[in-house]
Amino acid sequence: MFDLNRMLAIFYVIVDEKISSTAEIQSQVASLVTLQMLTQTGEDLDQPKYKCNVSLDFIRQVAKNVRFELHKYLYDVENWGNKLPFYL
């Protein structure tokens, strides 16, 4: 599990251009929850925690489709099997 700040910190490292935290990013996170790609856990609405619900294979395919070099950001990925703990 990870909190929103952790996810945003990873996002800002990956994205080359400077992006401010906006309602649009929050809306995209909400969409991932609606699509059940992320699950919001915990009861703290000020610091929600999330869990990734998609497989590593799915993430690899998306990365390939958008030409994102995922292997540059993942550590010890071979020991995860097909589960992605979302540690970057």
Backbone hydrogen bonds, N-H to C=O, Kabsch-Sander energy under -0.5 kcal/mol:
donor,donor_aa,acceptor,acceptor_aa,energy
2,F,50,Y,-2.0
4,L,48,P,-1.3
7,M,3,D,-2.1
8,L,4,L,-2.8
9,A,5,N,-2.3
10,I,6,R,-2.1
11,F,7,M,-2.4
12,Y,8,L,-2.7
13,V,9,A,-1.5
14,I,10,I,-2.0
15,V,11,F,-2.5
22,T,20,S,-0.7
26,Q,22,T,-1.8
27,S,23,A,-2.4
28,Q,24,E,-2.0
29,V,25,I,-2.2
30,A,26,Q,-2.2
31,S,27,S,-2.1
32,L,28,Q,-2.0
33,V,29,V,-1.9
34,T,30,A,-2.6
35,L,31,S,-2.5
36,Q,33,V,-1.4
37,M,32,L,-2.6
38,L,32,L,-1.5
39,T,51,K,-2.3
41,T,39,T,-0.5
41,T,49,K,-3.4
45,L,43,E,-1.0
49,K,41,T,-1.6
50,Y,2,F,-3.5
51,K,39,T,-1.8
53,N,37,M,-3.1
54,V,37,M,-0.5
56,L,82,N,-1.6
59,I,55,S,-2.1
60,R,56,L,-2.7
61,Q,57,D,-2.1
62,V,58,F,-2.4
63,A,59,I,-2.6
64,K,60,R,-2.4
65,N,61,Q,-2.5
66,V,62,V,-1.8
67,R,64,K,-1.1
68,F,63,A,-3.2
69,E,67,R,-0.5
70,L,68,F,-1.9
72,K,69,E,-1.6
73,Y,70,L,-2.3
74,L,70,L,-0.8
75,Y,87,Y,-0.6
79,N,76,D,-1.1
80,W,77,V,-1.5
81,G,78,E,-0.6
83,K,80,W,-1.6
88,L,86,F,-0.6
